Amino acid sequence: MSTLLSYAQEAIASLWRNRVRSILTMLGMIIGSSSIIAVFGISRAATSGITGTFSSFGQAPVFVGVDPSQDDPARAALHERDVVTVTDALGETAASVQPTWQRTLEVASDTKHDFESVSTDGSYHTDSLEMSEGRKLSDDDVNGAARVAVITADIERKYFGDSPALGNYLRIKGNRYEIVGVYADIKGSFFNSIAGGGVVLPYTTFYDDLAPGDLDGLLIYSADPLHGDDVAKAAVAVLRRIHGDRAEYQVQNGAAILGAFDATLEVVAVGLSAIGGVALVVAGIGIMNIMLVSVTERTREIGIRKAIGASGANIVLQFLMEAVVLALAGGGVGMALGLIGTIGAVSILSKTLGALILPYLLIVCIALGFSIAVGVIFGTYPAIRASRLDPIEALRS
């Protein structure tokens, strides 16, 4: 360890003697490492915010609906009685099977009316969404087809202003629905804009009051989220047994879609980091170039060292340490600049995407790892070249 420290001190002294040249050489490392850290840090933080928010919605169900492109869509139409049949057939493989509808209907309060998205839900909740007021739908609401509703914070502000919506009523197609819960705003304006405003009714209430006909589809919550595709295939087989072999259905596995989305974000992050890595390669070439110049300038010094007993390994270690120190210095400055830029960008993105997690330790490890790797890879050839110089020829130079 003491030997390495002495080589490091000597390398620092050598680089300081040519500090202007060293600083100019470090610029490539500074630009490369700062760009990689910024891109990697921001992409990781954004991914954590997006996946964290999606996770708050709970288990993603499998949606099974009628394929409208088939010859006779009416043959495959889903009915309320199909829910019981599919539930019994799937047994313990499905945690919950519920019908689903979504319509744009006129919604009115005492002071305002407009067209809103009205959807359905049951009493099976896996989400961690917070309620600003009241509660979520319960078994009693579903079993009794209660005329109750849960709304989003946007709907509360739109129809009730600053007054609390809990206990008030909304009218849909002439029916009054008591508001028993209000979802809190999702942390992040981007997701609030995606979710938008909405009114949620028990699916039994929706069927009785608003859509006593065919279902839009089935939402199937698999007992094991990893086997969602298998459960969907089993559900489709049951439906074809009911409606005929020619009935066609569309299947959307929410968990698989979210997994593909996460994989896409990961690929984008790696791709952008690889683009930043090009700057590191250029920086490494610059380090190799300056180390070759240094070997040429210090040929006589190398000859003297060899003449007094320095081995080839000693010469290699000396010049390799200079390249590593040069790369680490540039990488350290780039890491600091990249972190500053990343923290600033994350603070801005958090207003849009919600709480973001910045992996500081991983960023520091990547910065140090890349810096050492660049120094070793691009400093090896000049170091080996210096170690192979003939001491007599070197002293004559």
PLY file of the C-alpha trace (Angstrom):
ply
format ascii 1.0
element vertex 397
property float x
property float y
property float z
element edge 396
property int vertex1
property int vertex2
end_header
0.00 0.00 0.00
2.84 2.40 0.87
4.39 1.69 -2.53
1.15 2.60 -4.30
0.87 5.79 -2.26
4.38 6.81 -3.17
3.62 6.20 -6.86
0.40 8.21 -6.49
2.30 11.14 -4.91
4.85 11.02 -7.69
2.10 10.92 -10.32
0.37 13.95 -8.79
3.66 15.86 -8.71
4.36 14.99 -12.34
0.90 16.08 -13.47
1.15 19.28 -11.45
4.39 20.23 -13.22
2.40 20.18 -16.47
-0.88 21.34 -14.94
-2.18 23.29 -17.94
-1.75 20.30 -20.19
-3.21 18.02 -17.54
-6.28 20.23 -17.08
-6.90 20.34 -20.83
-6.60 16.54 -20.96
-9.03 16.22 -18.04
-11.72 18.19 -19.89
-12.70 15.12 -21.88
-13.12 13.08 -18.70
-15.06 15.90 -17.05
-17.49 16.18 -19.97
-17.85 12.41 -20.40
-18.34 11.49 -16.76
-20.68 14.42 -16.02
-22.86 13.58 -19.03
-23.07 9.88 -18.12
-23.88 10.65 -14.49
-26.53 13.20 -15.43
-28.21 10.94 -17.98
-27.98 7.84 -15.79
-29.04 9.62 -12.60
-31.98 11.43 -14.16
-33.21 8.33 -16.01
-32.94 6.18 -12.87
-34.72 8.78 -10.75
-37.48 9.22 -13.34
-37.90 5.45 -13.63
-38.19 5.12 -9.85
-40.88 7.82 -9.78
-42.88 6.29 -12.63
-42.70 2.71 -11.38
-43.40 3.82 -7.81
-46.55 5.64 -8.89
-47.73 2.71 -11.01
-47.13 0.42 -8.03
-49.44 2.59 -5.93
-52.29 1.56 -8.24
-51.87 -1.97 -6.95
-51.96 -5.24 -8.85
-52.60 -4.73 -12.53
-55.53 -6.94 -13.61
-55.97 -8.92 -16.78
-58.62 -7.39 -19.05
-60.70 -9.70 -21.21
-63.02 -8.08 -23.74
-64.80 -8.87 -26.98
-62.68 -8.64 -30.11
-64.62 -6.17 -32.32
-62.87 -7.33 -35.51
-64.53 -10.76 -35.55
-67.34 -11.59 -37.95
-70.08 -11.62 -35.31
-69.12 -9.62 -32.17
-72.64 -10.06 -30.76
-72.03 -13.82 -30.51
-69.16 -13.19 -28.08
-70.90 -10.46 -26.05
-70.25 -10.72 -22.31
-73.19 -10.88 -19.91
-73.45 -10.43 -16.16
-74.04 -14.16 -15.63
-70.67 -14.87 -17.29
-68.92 -13.35 -14.27
-70.19 -16.07 -11.95
-69.38 -18.83 -14.46
-65.81 -17.61 -15.01
-65.29 -17.10 -11.26
-66.38 -20.66 -10.48
-64.28 -22.10 -13.31
-61.08 -20.28 -12.33
-61.47 -21.16 -8.67
-58.46 -20.35 -6.50
-56.32 -19.23 -9.46
-58.24 -15.93 -9.52
-58.40 -13.64 -6.48
-61.25 -11.64 -8.00
-63.30 -11.45 -11.21
-65.45 -8.41 -11.77
-67.30 -6.84 -14.71
-66.18 -3.46 -15.90
-67.73 -0.55 -17.75
-66.56 2.92 -18.59
-68.77 5.60 -20.09
-68.70 9.34 -20.63
-71.93 10.56 -19.05
-73.43 13.86 -17.96
-72.68 14.45 -14.28
-74.34 17.25 -12.32
-74.21 18.83 -8.89
-76.44 21.63 -7.60
-74.28 24.26 -9.29
-72.56 22.62 -12.25
-72.97 19.92 -14.87
-70.59 18.49 -17.45
-69.65 15.23 -19.16
-67.27 13.06 -17.14
-65.71 9.62 -17.23
-67.82 7.25 -15.12
-66.28 3.85 -14.40
-66.83 0.90 -12.08
-64.96 -0.78 -9.26
-65.50 -3.52 -6.74
-64.49 -4.14 -3.15
-61.23 -5.94 -4.05
-58.52 -3.32 -3.48
-54.77 -3.88 -3.86
-53.82 -0.25 -4.41
-52.18 2.06 -1.91
-53.87 5.21 -3.19
-54.64 7.62 -0.40
-58.07 9.06 0.33
-58.30 12.75 1.13
-61.83 12.20 2.41
-63.97 9.20 3.27
-63.36 5.62 2.15
-63.15 3.28 -0.81
-66.00 1.08 -2.02
-66.88 -1.83 0.26
-68.51 -5.27 0.03
-71.77 -3.81 1.31
-71.76 -1.21 -1.47
-71.28 -3.89 -4.13
-73.60 -6.52 -2.67
-76.39 -4.00 -2.06
-75.88 -2.06 -5.33
-75.70 1.06 -3.18
-76.04 4.42 -4.88
-72.69 5.68 -3.68
-69.69 7.07 -5.54
-65.99 7.68 -5.05
-64.54 10.61 -6.96
-61.11 12.06 -7.73
-59.84 15.31 -6.29
-60.29 17.00 -9.68
-64.00 16.24 -9.66
-64.33 17.52 -6.11
-62.71 20.85 -7.01
-64.73 21.12 -10.21
-68.19 20.45 -8.75
-67.85 21.56 -5.14
-65.09 24.16 -5.18
-63.57 24.64 -1.74
-66.41 22.79 0.00
-65.90 19.13 1.01
-67.58 16.66 -1.32
-68.03 13.95 1.31
-71.72 13.44 2.05
-72.85 15.51 -0.94
-74.51 14.12 -4.06
-73.90 13.92 -7.78
-76.61 13.17 -10.32
-76.04 10.81 -13.25
-78.94 10.05 -15.62
-81.43 11.28 -13.04
-80.05 9.11 -10.21
-78.47 10.63 -7.09
-75.26 9.12 -5.79
-73.84 9.95 -2.40
-70.11 10.66 -2.34
-68.49 8.38 0.24
-64.84 8.96 -0.67
-62.46 11.31 -2.47
-59.11 10.12 -3.79
-56.15 12.33 -2.89
-54.12 13.85 -5.69
-51.35 11.59 -6.94
-47.95 13.08 -6.21
-46.95 14.38 -9.63
-48.91 16.53 -12.03
-48.09 14.21 -14.95
-49.99 11.29 -13.43
-52.87 13.48 -12.33
-53.23 14.66 -15.92
-53.20 11.04 -17.14
-55.68 9.84 -14.53
-57.84 12.90 -15.05
-61.13 13.39 -13.26
-63.49 10.53 -12.75
-66.48 9.12 -10.90
-66.34 5.51 -9.70
-69.48 3.50 -8.90
-69.94 -0.07 -7.62
-70.22 -2.27 -10.69
-73.56 -3.67 -9.50
-74.96 -0.15 -9.20
-73.68 0.77 -12.65
-75.32 -2.32 -14.14
-78.66 -1.72 -12.44
-78.91 2.02 -13.07
-76.86 2.93 -16.12
-75.96 -0.03 -18.34
-78.24 -3.05 -17.87
-76.80 -4.78 -20.91
-73.57 -6.25 -22.18
-70.35 -5.80 -20.24
-67.41 -3.83 -21.58
-65.16 -6.60 -20.30
-63.91 -8.58 -17.34
-61.17 -7.57 -14.93
-59.44 -10.67 -13.58
-57.03 -10.39 -10.65
-54.81 -13.45 -10.68
-54.00 -15.03 -7.32
-50.39 -15.16 -8.57
-49.58 -12.04 -10.63
-46.83 -13.98 -12.44
-49.42 -16.36 -13.90
-51.74 -13.71 -15.33
-51.41 -15.03 -18.89
-52.37 -18.56 -17.82
-55.43 -17.29 -15.95
-56.44 -15.22 -18.99
-56.20 -18.27 -21.28
-58.35 -20.26 -18.89
-60.93 -17.46 -18.77
-61.07 -17.24 -22.58
-61.54 -21.03 -22.77
-64.50 -20.77 -20.38
-66.05 -17.94 -22.39
-65.69 -19.90 -25.64
-67.37 -22.85 -23.97
-70.27 -20.51 -23.15
-70.49 -18.50 -26.37
-69.09 -20.94 -28.93
-65.68 -21.77 -30.36
-65.93 -18.96 -32.91
-66.13 -16.27 -30.22
-62.97 -14.15 -30.16
-61.70 -12.15 -27.20
-58.96 -9.58 -26.63
-56.67 -10.05 -23.64
-54.53 -7.36 -22.05
-52.26 -8.37 -19.20
-51.70 -5.19 -17.21
-48.70 -6.63 -15.35
-47.01 -7.63 -18.62
-47.62 -4.17 -20.08
-46.07 -2.50 -17.02
-43.13 -4.93 -17.20
-42.56 -4.06 -20.86
-42.78 -0.37 -19.99
-40.14 -0.77 -17.26
-37.89 -2.69 -19.67
-38.27 0.08 -22.25
-37.27 2.71 -19.70
-34.23 0.62 -18.79
-33.19 0.28 -22.44
-33.58 4.03 -22.97
-31.45 4.74 -19.89
-28.71 2.36 -21.02
-28.81 3.75 -24.57
-28.49 7.34 -23.43
-25.68 6.40 -21.06
-23.88 4.63 -23.91
-24.05 7.84 -25.96
-22.42 9.66 -23.06
-19.84 6.86 -22.94
-18.58 7.94 -26.37
-17.23 11.08 -24.71
-15.34 8.88 -22.24
-13.74 6.95 -25.10
-12.63 10.24 -26.64
-11.31 11.30 -23.22
-9.43 8.02 -22.93
-7.81 8.55 -26.31
-6.73 11.99 -25.11
-5.17 10.46 -22.00
-3.34 7.86 -24.09
-2.04 10.58 -26.37
-0.75 12.77 -23.55
0.86 9.79 -21.81
2.71 8.86 -25.02
3.97 12.45 -25.19
5.01 12.16 -21.54
6.94 8.95 -22.26
8.78 10.66 -25.12
9.61 13.70 -22.97
10.85 11.58 -20.06
12.89 9.02 -21.98
16.12 10.01 -20.19
14.36 9.80 -16.79
13.18 6.29 -17.67
16.74 5.33 -18.65
18.10 6.59 -15.33
15.45 4.71 -13.36
16.27 1.49 -15.18
19.99 2.07 -14.76
19.65 2.25 -10.96
17.59 -0.92 -10.77
13.95 -0.11 -11.61
12.19 -3.08 -13.20
9.80 -2.98 -16.12
6.92 -3.51 -13.70
8.00 -0.44 -11.73
7.97 1.69 -14.88
4.56 0.29 -15.91
3.11 1.03 -12.48
4.54 4.55 -12.49
3.00 5.60 -15.79
-0.18 3.61 -15.23
-0.66 5.44 -11.91
-0.30 8.80 -13.70
-2.99 7.82 -16.21
-5.32 6.62 -13.44
-4.77 9.75 -11.34
-5.44 11.92 -14.41
-8.65 9.99 -15.17
-9.77 10.03 -11.53
-9.23 13.76 -11.24
-11.30 14.44 -14.35
-13.89 11.86 -13.32
-14.16 13.37 -9.84
-14.80 16.87 -11.17
-17.25 15.44 -13.73
-19.02 13.49 -11.00
-19.48 16.67 -8.93
-20.82 18.62 -11.92
-23.03 15.71 -12.98
-24.48 15.35 -9.49
-25.24 19.06 -9.28
-27.02 18.94 -12.64
-28.84 15.73 -11.72
-30.07 17.06 -8.37
-31.37 20.21 -10.07
-33.14 18.21 -12.78
-34.63 15.77 -10.25
-36.02 18.62 -8.14
-37.81 19.92 -11.24
-39.01 16.49 -12.39
-40.36 15.65 -8.94
-43.05 18.30 -9.43
-44.23 16.36 -12.47
-43.48 12.73 -11.60
-43.81 12.79 -7.82
-41.23 11.53 -5.32
-38.02 10.42 -7.08
-35.20 8.29 -5.69
-31.68 9.30 -6.69
-29.17 6.41 -6.27
-26.22 8.43 -4.96
-24.07 5.43 -4.01
-24.56 3.77 -7.38
-23.69 7.03 -9.18
-20.48 7.46 -7.19
-19.48 3.83 -7.80
-20.13 4.18 -11.53
-18.11 7.40 -11.71
-15.14 5.91 -9.88
-15.37 2.64 -11.79
-15.46 4.31 -15.20
-12.63 6.67 -14.29
-10.34 3.88 -13.10
-11.27 1.74 -16.12
-10.49 4.55 -18.57
-7.16 5.28 -16.84
-6.12 1.61 -16.84
-7.30 0.77 -20.36
-5.90 3.82 -22.11
-2.82 4.14 -19.90
-1.64 0.56 -20.35
-0.11 0.92 -23.81
1.99 4.04 -22.98
3.12 2.39 -19.72
4.18 -0.81 -21.48
5.94 1.20 -24.16
7.87 3.09 -21.47
8.83 -0.16 -19.71
10.28 -1.63 -22.94
12.68 1.23 -23.62
16.31 0.17 -23.73
18.08 1.91 -20.81
21.25 2.62 -22.82
19.35 4.13 -25.74
17.17 6.04 -23.27
20.25 7.55 -21.54
21.69 8.59 -24.91
18.51 10.47 -25.89
0 1
1 2
2 3
3 4
4 5
5 6
6 7
7 8
8 9
9 10
10 11
11 12
12 13
13 14
14 15
15 16
16 17
17 18
18 19
19 20
20 21
21 22
22 23
23 24
24 25
25 26
26 27
27 28
28 29
29 30
30 31
31 32
32 33
33 34
34 35
35 36
36 37
37 38
38 39
39 40
40 41
41 42
42 43
43 44
44 45
45 46
46 47
47 48
48 49
49 50
50 51
51 52
52 53
53 54
54 55
55 56
56 57
57 58
58 59
59 60
60 61
61 62
62 63
63 64
64 65
65 66
66 67
67 68
68 69
69 70
70 71
71 72
72 73
73 74
74 75
75 76
76 77
77 78
78 79
79 80
80 81
81 82
82 83
83 84
84 85
85 86
86 87
87 88
88 89
89 90
90 91
91 92
92 93
93 94
94 95
95 96
96 97
97 98
98 99
99 100
100 101
101 102
102 103
103 104
104 105
105 106
106 107
107 108
108 109
109 110
110 111
111 112
112 113
113 114
114 115
115 116
116 117
117 118
118 119
119 120
120 121
121 122
122 123
123 124
124 125
125 126
126 127
127 128
128 129
129 130
130 131
131 132
132 133
133 134
134 135
135 136
136 137
137 138
138 139
139 140
140 141
141 142
142 143
143 144
144 145
145 146
146 147
147 148
148 149
149 150
150 151
151 152
152 153
153 154
154 155
155 156
156 157
157 158
158 159
159 160
160 161
161 162
162 163
163 164
164 165
165 166
166 167
167 168
168 169
169 170
170 171
171 172
172 173
173 174
174 175
175 176
176 177
177 178
178 179
179 180
180 181
181 182
182 183
183 184
184 185
185 186
186 187
187 188
188 189
189 190
190 191
191 192
192 193
193 194
194 195
195 196
196 197
197 198
198 199
199 200
200 201
201 202
202 203
203 204
204 205
205 206
206 207
207 208
208 209
209 210
210 211
211 212
212 213
213 214
214 215
215 216
216 217
217 218
218 219
219 220
220 221
221 222
222 223
223 224
224 225
225 226
226 227
227 228
228 229
229 230
230 231
231 232
232 233
233 234
234 235
235 236
236 237
237 238
238 239
239 240
240 241
241 242
242 243
243 244
244 245
245 246
246 247
247 248
248 249
249 250
250 251
251 252
252 253
253 254
254 255
255 256
256 257
257 258
258 259
259 260
260 261
261 262
262 263
263 264
264 265
265 266
266 267
267 268
268 269
269 270
270 271
271 272
272 273
273 274
274 275
275 276
276 277
277 278
278 279
279 280
280 281
281 282
282 283
283 284
284 285
285 286
286 287
287 288
288 289
289 290
290 291
291 292
292 293
293 294
294 295
295 296
296 297
297 298
298 299
299 300
300 301
301 302
302 303
303 304
304 305
305 306
306 307
307 308
308 309
309 310
310 311
311 312
312 313
313 314
314 315
315 316
316 317
317 318
318 319
319 320
320 321
321 322
322 323
323 324
324 325
325 326
326 327
327 328
328 329
329 330
330 331
331 332
332 333
333 334
334 335
335 336
336 337
337 338
338 339
339 340
340 341
341 342
342 343
343 344
344 345
345 346
346 347
347 348
348 349
349 350
350 351
351 352
352 353
353 354
354 355
355 356
356 357
357 358
358 359
359 360
360 361
361 362
362 363
363 364
364 365
365 366
366 367
367 368
368 369
369 370
370 371
371 372
372 373
373 374
374 375
375 376
376 377
377 378
378 379
379 380
380 381
381 382
382 383
383 384
384 385
385 386
386 387
387 388
388 389
389 390
390 391
391 392
392 393
393 394
394 395
395 396
